């Protein structure tokens, strides 16, 4: 196999791998605006104790959550106030 054929085969593969890597890199850098706009500001219920992490239920969907200030007891009403990575930040409401 000559070097010319090898270069002609390797160049498109290299370009494809670089393009795929760039797409993956950009997807990790994007904000989660779809999730944040759909959950932040909504009320829900603690499905487990949040000390400080646990599970919450908002609109019938279970989410990983982290309590913003204090421990939240199971069954307590919560308000989603933001995100901490992929976890929803919540506050207990009275």
N, C-alpha and C positions, 0 to 999 in steps of 0.2 A: 504494500500500500504506500503510495507516494505521499510526501508531506503536503502537497497541494490538496489532495482529497481529504486528508485529515483536518486541515485548516478549514476547508469548506464545510465539513461536518461539525466541527467543534464550535465555530463562530455562532451559528444560530442557537445552539444549545446554551452557550455562555450568555448570549443576549437574553434568552428566555429565563434563565436562572436569575440574572441580575434584575430583570423586570419583576419577576415574582417576588424576589427579596424586597424590592422597593415597595411593592403593593402591601406586603405583610408589615413592613416597617411603618408605613403611613397608617394602616388600620390600627396599630397599637398606640399611635400617638393621638388619635382622635378622641375627643371628649364623648362621653356617653349621653349625649343630649336627648336621645330618644327615651332612655330610661329615666333620666332626671326629670324631664318634663312630665312624664306620665305618673310619677310617684311623689315627687316633692310637693308638699302642701296638702297631702291627703292624710286622712285618719285611718287607723287600723287597730289591730289588737296583737298583743304579745302572745305568741304561741308557746314560748318557753321563757324562763327567767333570762333577762339580759343583764349579765354581770361581768363585763359590760357587753358581751356578745351573745347573740341568740337568734331565734327565728321569729319573724313577725308575719302577719297576714294583712295584706291590703288588697281590696277589691277581689278577694278570693285567690290571690296569688301569694305563695310563700316566698319570703325574701330573707337573706342573711342580713342581720342588722347589728348595729353597735349603738349602745346608749350614749347620748352626748354628755350628760352630767352625772346622773345618779343611776343606781340599779333599778331596773324596771321588773316588776313581778309579773308572772304568768297571768294572762287574762286582762292586764291593764290596757287602757286605751292609750294609743301612741299617736304622735304626729311625725311624719317624715319631714326632715328639715334639710337634707342634703345627702351627699355621698362621701364615703371614705374609701376610695378605690372602687371595689365592686359591692361593698356593703352599704346599706342604707343607714344614715345617721338619724336617730329618732330621739324624741323627748316624750316623757310621760305627760299626759294631760289629765287634769282632774275633772 
